[in-house]
Amino acid sequence: MKRWRVAILAAAVSAVAWTAAFSVGASAAPLQFRHIEGKHHQTRKYTCATGKILQVTYWSAQNGQSFAVLPVKGTSMLFVNTVSASGAKYQAGSYTWWTKGPRANLYDLTSGENAPPILSDCVTVIR
């Protein structure tokens, strides 16, 4: 069990380090975890109801998995795509990033099942 936690922590640290490098304009290397290689990525900006602007990078792996890297409370986090009835749902710890078309919401599951999103009505900024 401890090896699994160490592997997840190492992957998250690598993703955060990559995101930090990417955000300052460094050349992007493929997202890689042991035995998982990033196929392609896409970065989108969202403007939320609070006025906050988020930059989210979506990754597709060659094995079919999807990831999203976005800041939560000032820290970049790696979200993993999970099953959703509609839209695309990503999980990272207690956080859920749920997109439906050009809109998205960020939830904190520790706030309760029926709690409102911590960031709501985030809309993709068209370039």
N, C-alpha and C positions, 0 to 999 in steps of 0.2 A: 504494500500500500504506500509506503514512504517513497519508493522509487517512482511511482505514478505521480505523486504530488510534486516531486522534484522535477520530473519531465514537464509537467504542466507549467510550473513556475518558470522554468528555463525558457519555454516557448513564449510565455507572456512577456518576460523580460526582453527577449529578442524582438518581439513585435513592437514593444514600446520604444526600444532603441531605434528600430527601423523607422517608426513613425516620427520620432524626434529628428532623425536625419532627413527624412523626406520633407518635413515641414519647413526646413531651412533651405530647401532647394537642392539638396544633394541628389545625385543620380540614384534612381531606384533599382535595387537589385531584386531578383525574384523573391517573393515571400517563401521561405523554406522552413519546414519543421522536419524532424527526422521522418523520412519516408513520405512526406507530403510536399509537393512542389507547387508553388503558385503558378497558375496558368496565365491569368491576366488580372488587371485591376482597373478600377475606375474611381475617381474622386468626385464627390458632389458636395456642394454647399447647401445648407438648409438655413432658413430664417424661421425662428420659432415665435410663438405668440408673445413671449416676454421681450422680444427684440434680440435675443441671443442668436448668434450665428455659429453654426457647427460645420466643421469640415469632416466628412466621413469618407473613408476609403473602403471600398468593397473589393474583396478578393475572391476569385474562383480558383479552386485547386483542380489539378488534372484528374483527381479521383472523384470529382463531383461535389465536394464539400464547398461551402461558402462561408466567408468571414467578413466582419466589418470592424474597422478600427475607428473609434471615436472617443473624444474626451468626455469624461464624467467627473465633475467636481475638480477640474484642473489636471486630471491624470488620464493619459491615453489608455484605453482598455481594448482588449481583443474580444470581440463577440463572435459566437459560433451560431450558424443558422440552425434552427430547430423546426419541428413540424408546426404548421399553422393552417387553420381553416381558410384564411384569406390573407393575402399580402405575404411579406417576408418577415419572419420573426427571428431575432438574434438574441442570444443570452450570454451574459458575462456575470458570473457570481449572482448577486441578487437583482441585477439590472436586466431589463428587457428593452430592446430597441425594435419597434414594430413599424414597418413601412407598409403602406397601401397606396400604390401608384406614386404620385409626387409628394404625398404627405407621410409624416412619421411622428411617433410619440415615444418618449423615454419614460419607463416606469421603474420604480424601486419597490420590489416585492416585499421588503421589510416594512413598508408603510401600510400594508394590509391589502387584502384581496380586492376591495372596492375603492381603494384610494385613487385619487386623480393622478395623472402623469406628472412627473417632476418637470418635464418639458413637453408642452403640447402644441399641437397645430404647427409643427415644423414643416415647412414647404420648401421644395427644391428651388434654388435660385437658378433661373435660366440665364445662361451666358450669352 
